Amino acid sequence: MTTTPGRTWAVTGTVAGLAGIAGIQTSATIDAVYDEAYVGDAARITERLDDFVPELLVLHGTMMTASLLLLVFAAGLRRRLQGQSPAGSLAPDVAAGGLLLTSVAALMGVAFTTEIVFGLTSDDLPLDPEFGAVVAHWTGTVPWLWVGAGVTGLAVAVAALRHAAAPRWIGWAAALLGGVTTLAGVSPLQYLAGFTGPVLVLVLGAGFALGDRPGRS
């Protein structure tokens, strides 16, 4: 008996995109290391970081959510594109690989949040100011590495526009957002990819969840 694959995977992509947007916006508010009043003073940066404990917790939750859901979205997207791509096409694998790369970046972007929060809120865990300054830089940069999502967008565009493996409107949206995200990611302004990458994931997830009719392009 043949069954039609569900779209839960696409919904996870939508949620992953929303979580990514929330995480990026939260990261943008944690400015302890970017405020001119604290530049070059690790102790003052760490002291200032103490004011952002709620934001650090939100950043942790949103980016970890995005990281895990991107795994499901990657698997579902690969299966969806393989269903209508020509045999041997690399597009489905590249599309999934870009999301996996983004998942790793999101995971590593909050690698230090637990330690820094416990260090800032506990008198029993002394916190090295230099480490605090590094974390302040880390949370303002690594979560923004969404260039992998840009590669996913370009792969989806190829699959949709060249092989008719997805609706053309999804292909054009993926080409636009994927191109901008990839160009930003490979440029010296690589962190700008954090603005468009999560939006791309949101658009792809919502597009496949709500506007996709497998077998029609």
Secondary structure, DSSP 4 states (H G I P E B T S, - for coil): ------SHHHHHHHHHHHHHHHHHHHHHH--TTT-TTTTT-HHHHHHHHGGGHHHHHHHHHHHHHHHHHHHHHHHHHHHHHHTTSPTT-SHHHHHHHHHHHHHHHHHHHTTTHHHHHHHHH-TTS---HHHHHHHHHHHTTGGG--HHHHHHHHHHHHHHHTT--S-HHHHHHHHHHHHHHHHHHHSTTGGGHHHHHHHHHHHHHHHHHHS--TT--
